[in-house]
Amino acid sequence: MFAIGALVLVGVYFATLPSDEPQPQPQPQSQPEATLEEGGDQPGPYLDIVVEGEGANGTITIDLMQQLAPGHVERVMTLAQQGLYDDVVFHRVIEGFM
């Protein structure tokens, strides 16, 4: 029984030794170039938010920038179509802040 345990330990030891072969380095992925078509000189992605109506019953419209964040836009659109944002309460909508 001792011999089997010793063989297992030796096998695990040799299996975990580092390889002499150099490991390939991950290549950096190129990012799409972001451009601003609207919004002047604002740095990076931003949102255009329009609030229609007064009080708690207003409608919030958010323009998503597909060319700046395509994956995020796709995910938000999918969640919105599934109804995730229906009846969500937005807080602290401050003019010029959000």
PyMOL commands that set and color helices and strands:
alter all, ss='L'
color gray80, all
select helices_A, chain A and resi 2-15+55-57+70-81
alter helices_A, ss='H'
color red, helices_A
select strands_A, chain A and resi 48-52+59-63
alter strands_A, ss='S'
color yellow, strands_A
deselect
rebuild
show_as cartoon
